[in-house]
Amino acid sequence: MKPVFRILPWAALCLAVLSACGKPPSARAPAVSDTIAAGGLVEPAGEERVIIPQLSGRLSRVFITEGDRVTAGQLIAEIENSEFRAALDTASANLALREAELAKLEAGARTEELAAAEASRQEAAAAEQQAVAERDRREAMAAQKLIAAEALQQARAQAQVATARRARADAELALLRAGARKEDIAAARSAVSAASAERDRAKALYDKSQIHSPIDGQVLKRDLREGETVVALSPLPLARIGDLSRLFVRADVDELDIGRIREGQKAAITSDAFPGQSFAGEVVRVSRRMGRRNSISGDPAEKQDAKILEALISLDGTPPLPVGLRVDVRIAAPKS
């Protein structure tokens, strides 16, 4: 008979303990902080405006220096534009000429012109009547052999000329009374439209040679000076302008925290450039689109291609933070 192995109670207990120790521990949710940490950049109200000329040429005048306050529409620089000015003057004069021609056609003949044409027609008619009478008289004399044939031919020719002159005077008077043809007025209107388009083109080029500030603000940096050559739409701007009446921080919120970011949340801003200081702010806008990181710390361990959500934070008061400074952001957020 084979031996029967009995499991003692204490042995069963040991097996149960060992079995329990072999099970994996239950998963715990990671602790969620009550703050959202993010990197950010300081920017002026309405963002920084980079002023890049739209024309190539030499800067003849620059009216601003760094730190100057400017207003929207203020002339801040001018590219050499004598040729553009001359082209604009020529185009404007040509437009005025075409408009005058059209107005003359649409208005028709003046009273004085009609009176002069009527007088010319009467004069031609009287001359015709006299020439016809003279022809008839000479024909009667020629029938009686009282004048030479050449004299009769001369009278007949003079009568024909007088009739032609009267007919031309009739036609000229009729044209004045009828006014311009529709085709002539349409052609004149087309000429005005073409001249106007050319004037607008010349003005657009001239306007591009005059550079104006797009906003009220302060000149943060000026990159070009008088006498330097600018290239249209080049990476090198003329200047950078920003509204420093209020400062903002554009924070890069990690995609793991986007579910907890809300408008109205309080934020604290710190920077290594201002040790021991913290600047208060509030989230005023949260983007609706994910994007790439804006604030680059230079840390090689930081993921440069990580997706982030932008949050705009309005800073309280007027903190001494320069535009473009990289800062650290702590946003108060409830635990999820």
SVG drawing of the C-alpha trace seen along z (x, -y; Angstrom):
<svg xmlns="http://www.w3.org/2000/svg" viewBox="-33 -139 56 141">
<polyline fill="none" stroke="black" stroke-width="0.4" points="0.0,0.0 1.3,-3.4 1.8,-5.9 -0.7,-8.7 0.7,-12.2 -1.4,-14.3 -1.2,-18.1 -1.1,-19.4 -3.0,-22.6 0.1,-24.6 1.5,-23.5 -1.7,-24.6 -1.4,-28.0 2.1,-28.4 1.1,-27.5 -1.7,-30.1 0.7,-32.8 3.2,-31.9 0.5,-32.0 -0.6,-35.4 2.9,-36.7 3.2,-35.6 0.3,-37.8 1.1,-41.2 0.1,-44.2 -3.1,-46.0 -2.4,-49.0 -2.7,-52.4 -3.6,-55.7 -0.6,-58.1 -1.0,-61.0 -2.1,-64.2 -0.6,-67.5 -2.9,-70.5 -0.7,-72.6 0.1,-72.5 3.7,-73.2 4.5,-74.6 7.1,-76.7 6.2,-80.0 7.3,-83.2 6.5,-86.8 4.7,-88.7 3.0,-92.1 -0.7,-92.7 -1.8,-91.6 1.5,-89.9 4.7,-91.4 4.5,-92.9 7.4,-92.3 7.6,-95.2 9.0,-93.8 9.0,-96.1 7.1,-95.0 9.4,-96.7 13.1,-96.4 15.1,-99.6 17.2,-102.0 15.9,-103.3 15.9,-107.1 14.5,-108.0 13.9,-106.1 12.0,-108.1 12.1,-105.7 14.7,-104.5 14.4,-101.7 12.1,-102.6 10.1,-105.2 6.3,-105.2 4.4,-105.1 0.7,-105.3 -1.3,-103.2 -0.7,-104.7 2.3,-106.7 5.0,-107.0 8.1,-105.2 10.3,-104.8 10.4,-105.6 12.0,-103.8 13.4,-105.9 10.3,-106.6 10.9,-109.5 10.1,-107.2 6.9,-105.9 5.9,-109.5 6.4,-110.5 4.5,-107.5 1.6,-108.3 1.5,-111.9 1.5,-110.8 -1.3,-108.3 -3.4,-110.8 -3.1,-113.4 -4.1,-110.8 -7.1,-109.9 -8.2,-113.5 -7.9,-113.8 -10.0,-110.7 -12.6,-111.9 -12.8,-115.3 -13.3,-113.6 -16.1,-111.4 -17.8,-114.4 -17.7,-116.3 -19.4,-113.5 -22.0,-112.9 -22.9,-116.6 -23.3,-117.1 -22.8,-120.4 -22.9,-123.7 -25.5,-126.4 -22.7,-128.5 -21.5,-125.7 -25.0,-125.1 -25.5,-128.8 -22.2,-128.9 -23.1,-125.8 -26.5,-127.3 -24.9,-130.6 -22.5,-128.7 -25.3,-126.7 -27.3,-129.9 -24.2,-131.4 -23.6,-128.4 -27.3,-128.3 -27.1,-132.0 -24.0,-131.4 -25.6,-128.4 -28.7,-130.5 -26.6,-133.2 -24.4,-130.7 -27.5,-129.0 -29.1,-132.3 -25.9,-133.2 -25.8,-129.9 -29.4,-130.2 -28.7,-133.8 -25.7,-132.6 -27.6,-129.7 -30.2,-132.1 -27.5,-134.3 -25.8,-131.3 -29.1,-130.3 -29.1,-133.7 -25.4,-133.3 -24.5,-136.3 -21.7,-134.7 -19.0,-132.2 -19.4,-128.5 -16.5,-128.8 -18.4,-131.4 -21.4,-129.1 -19.2,-126.2 -17.7,-128.4 -21.1,-129.4 -22.2,-125.8 -19.1,-124.7 -19.5,-127.5 -23.1,-126.5 -22.0,-122.9 -19.3,-124.0 -21.8,-126.2 -24.3,-123.3 -21.6,-121.0 -20.7,-123.5 -24.3,-123.9 -24.7,-120.2 -21.6,-119.9 -23.0,-122.7 -26.3,-120.8 -24.5,-117.6 -22.3,-119.3 -25.4,-121.0 -27.3,-117.7 -24.3,-115.9 -24.2,-118.6 -27.9,-118.3 -27.9,-114.5 -25.1,-114.3 -22.4,-111.6 -23.1,-108.1 -23.5,-105.3 -20.5,-103.6 -18.3,-106.7 -19.5,-107.1 -18.9,-103.4 -15.4,-103.7 -14.7,-106.8 -15.9,-105.1 -13.6,-102.1 -10.7,-104.6 -11.6,-106.1 -11.7,-102.7 -8.3,-101.7 -6.8,-105.1 -8.2,-104.6 -6.7,-101.1 -3.3,-102.4 -3.6,-105.3 -4.5,-102.8 -1.5,-100.5 0.9,-103.5 -0.6,-104.6 -0.2,-101.1 3.5,-101.0 4.0,-104.5 2.1,-103.6 4.3,-100.5 7.4,-102.7 6.0,-104.5 6.1,-102.2 3.6,-102.8 3.1,-101.4 0.2,-98.9 -0.6,-99.5 -0.1,-101.8 2.9,-100.6 6.6,-100.9 9.6,-100.1 11.1,-97.0 14.0,-96.7 15.1,-98.4 17.2,-96.3 17.7,-98.6 19.0,-102.2 18.9,-105.0 20.9,-104.3 20.7,-100.5 19.2,-98.5 16.1,-96.5 14.9,-93.4 11.2,-92.8 9.8,-90.2 13.3,-89.3 13.8,-87.6 15.5,-90.7 12.7,-93.1 12.9,-96.9 11.7,-96.9 9.6,-95.1 6.7,-96.9 4.6,-95.8 2.0,-97.2 3.5,-97.1 0.5,-98.5 -0.2,-94.9 2.0,-91.8 1.0,-88.2 2.7,-84.8 2.0,-82.2 2.3,-78.9 2.9,-75.5 0.6,-73.1 1.5,-69.5 -1.1,-67.3 -1.5,-65.2 -2.7,-68.4 -5.1,-69.8 -8.1,-68.3 -7.5,-70.4 -6.7,-73.8 -9.5,-76.4 -10.0,-80.1 -9.9,-82.1 -7.4,-79.8 -4.7,-81.7 -1.0,-81.4 2.4,-82.2 5.3,-83.1 8.9,-82.8 12.2,-83.1 15.9,-82.5 16.5,-86.1 14.4,-87.3 15.4,-84.9 13.1,-84.9 10.3,-86.7 7.0,-85.5 4.6,-87.3 0.8,-86.7 -1.5,-86.2 -4.7,-84.6 -5.5,-82.3 -7.6,-84.4 -7.6,-82.1 -7.0,-78.5 -6.4,-77.4 -8.7,-75.0 -5.9,-73.4 -2.9,-71.3 0.5,-72.4 4.2,-72.2 6.1,-73.6 6.9,-77.3 9.1,-77.7 12.4,-75.8 14.5,-75.5 17.6,-74.1 17.5,-71.0 18.4,-68.1 16.1,-65.8 13.1,-67.9 11.0,-66.5 11.0,-69.2 8.2,-67.5 5.8,-67.0 2.2,-68.2 1.1,-71.1 -1.9,-73.3 -1.4,-77.1 -2.8,-79.0 -2.6,-82.8 -2.0,-84.2 -2.6,-87.9 0.0,-89.2 -1.1,-91.5 0.2,-95.0 3.3,-96.0 6.0,-93.4 9.6,-94.2 9.7,-91.2 11.2,-91.8 9.3,-90.5 10.6,-87.1 11.8,-86.0 11.4,-82.3 9.6,-81.8 8.3,-78.9 4.5,-78.8 2.6,-77.2 -1.2,-77.1 -3.5,-76.3 -5.8,-73.5 -8.0,-71.0 -7.0,-67.4 -8.8,-65.2"/>
</svg>
